[in-house]
Amino acid sequence: MLLYIDGFFALLAVISSGLNAGIQHTLFSRVLLVASVVGYVYGAWGIANEKKLGYQIAVAASFIPLLARTVATFSAGGPLQHLGFILLGFGLISALFEYALIGLLLHNQSREHVRIWFD
């Protein structure tokens, strides 16, 4: 469910990808945000249907918002000047969901479940 929720909020970020924290998203960072939406949806579907590829895509998609914000900050003067935007993104609650997703997907029990039960 968390993948679907993060996918919804990533879709909102794509739709409203205007000026955030003084940083304008570049075309490449917008493409990355769209890729994260697709990755979240396919990853959630793949995990629900016990597919290893779905799990792998979900793990990759969970890191894409961080990458997109890092790419966007390079056009705004460098990542060290906007470290808060990279780490927190669009707000504290959004960042908590992103980091919770990464933590849950990479947890030892999740990886063990995937190794045993997924095709």
N, C-alpha and C positions, 0 to 999 in steps of 0.2 A: 504494500500500500504506500510505503514511503517513496518509492520510485514514482508512482503515479502523482503523488502530491508534489514532489520536487519537479516533476515534468510539467505540472500545471503552473507552478511558480516560474519555471524557466520560460514557459510560453508567454507569461505575462511580462517577463523581462525582455523577451524578444519584441513584443508588441510595443512596450514603452521604453525602448532602448535609446532614449534621448540623453540628456545631460545628467549624469549621476555623479555626485561628489566632485563636480567640476571636471569630469572626465568624459569625453565624447567617445563612444564606442566606434571602432574602425569597422570597415566592411568585413575584415577577417574575423574580428571578435564576434560580430553578429552571426557570421556563418558558423562559428564554433558554438554559439548559443543555440542556433537551430539544430546543430548536430547533437547537442546535449538533450534537446527535447526528443528527438528521434531515438537517441540511445536510451533515454529513460523509459520510453514507451516500449521499445523492443526488449529491453532488459527485463522490465516487469513482466511482459508476456512470456519471455523465455524462462524466467525463474518460475513462473506459475505453471509452465508446462515441462519443468525439469530438464531444461536444455543447458548444457555447459556453456555454449556460445552466448546464451542470454545472460548468464551470470558474468561472463567475461566482458560483455558489452556494458553491462550495468556498472561494473567496477571502473571501466574506462570512462563511461559517461559521468560518473560521480566526480571525477577530477576535472572535467572540461570547464565548468564555470570558473574554477580557480585559474585555469589556463587562459580563458577568455578575458578575465579581468587583468591578468598580467600583461597580455598582449595589448589591451586598451591603454594601460598605463605607460607603455613605451612611447606612445604618441603624445602623451601628456607630460613628458619630462623625466621619465624613468621610474622604475618600480620602488626604489627606496623612498622617494618623495611621497608616494601614495600607498604606503604599506598597509594602512588602515583600510583602504578601499579593497585591496587585494584580499586581505584576510576576512573582512566583515561583509564586503559586497554591498548589498542593498539594505542591510540592516542586521541587527543582532539575531532576530528570530530566524531570518532566512539563512544566516550563517550557521546557526545551531542545527537546522534541518540538514544542511549540506554536510556538516561534519558528522552528524549522527548517521547519515546514510553511509559515508565512507567507513566509519567505525563498525557499523553493523555488517557491511559487506565483507570487510577484511578481518572480522573476528575469527578466531580459531574454530569455534563451533560452526560458523557459517561455511568456512572453507572445508571443514571435515564433512559436513552434510552434503555439500556439492560433490566432493570426491567420492562419497559412498553411493549416493542416490541418483545423481544426474547422469544422463547419457552423454 
